Every structure is written in C-alpha cells, then in structure tokens.
Amino acid sequence: MYEVKVSNTACSHLRFLMRSIALKDKETARNCTQQICLNLRALGQGNPNEFYYLNAQGIQENKYHQMLIADRFLAIFYLDGQTVYVDYVLDLQTEYEWLNNGVY
C-alpha cells in the first residue's frame, strides 16, 4: 500500500481543466473528474513502479513516472519510499506541446 499525495499545483491545474471542460459539457467534466480520482487512488493500491518513466527534455531522467488516464489525461508522479507524489495532471488534448518543448 502506498500513500498518494497530490501537489497543490496539480490540484489547482485540475480545477482549471475541469472548469474549462465544464464550460462545454458538464457531464463530461464530471466523468473526467471521477476517472482521474479513481486512477489516482488506484496508484496507492497497486504497484506504481509498473508505470513507465517519463523521460522528456527538462525532466530529471528516471525520476518521474507517467500514467495515462481515460486516454486523455497524463498523470506525472514520483515515488519516495511508500509515498506517491503526483506533481502534474495534463490534458493531452490541449497540453501536448508541453511534452514536445519540455517546458511547463
């Protein structure tokens, strides 16, 4: 069992993303929120080491793992002992440039 901690940055960004999605479709925003929460909780129940490392320009090599959520969101996290720290959750439909540029 792992403890999952979501950073303030990730929480703030998720609120922004869900508000943006809700402007177009509230039901989609609700479903996305549920999917993200379920998947982040599941990190604590499973083995977060099974997820691939995120090796991108500007990111410390072999530190951060990546988890695709609902074919749309990318959770970026790292492990420290029995704790999973989620630093970012990105919307790949709008923030794909982040991975290409290595800047966020």
Buried (B, 14 or more C-beta within 10 A) or exposed (E): EBEBBBBEEBEEBBEEBBEEBBEEEEEEBEEBBEBBEEBBEEBBEEEBEEBEBBEBEEBEEEEBBBBEBEEBBBBBBBBEEEEBBBBBBBBBEEBEEBBEEEEB
